[in-house]
Amino acid sequence: MKVLQTVVVKQVLTETSKERLLNKYGTKKQQLQKESEQLKFEWKKQEKSKKLPPEILKRQFENEIRLRGEKIKLLEFHIEQLHILPLGSELKESELQALVEINEGDLWDDFLAEKTVVVKDGVVVEIRER
């Protein structure tokens, strides 16, 4: 029988992966800042059209701008942490669903053990079962 199981993917921090992550976080931060500015522009535009009451507009736009601000702060925290972490650290990158074969006679505890794939600069370097 084949069963779906969650597999954790971890990335080993190297100079290359660190640079790639910093670029990714920086790009995402810029995108969120642009979205915030666009929302502010739209807000002013909507205020002038007077199609919705000002309180509703304010609440909607401030909420969206606040959400982006929180995401920016989280990205800034990730960037700070990335500068602190030593090379060789393992970062959880994602979780995947894997199709695993289970047969009669297999040890159930072995099947339940967490499985982890460790990737270094795009290459699988280790597969762990704990």
Beta strands, then each sheet from edge to edge (+ up, - down):
strand 1: 2-12
strand 2: 90-101
strand 3: 115-120
strand 4: 123-129
sheet 1: 2+ 1- 3- 4+
end
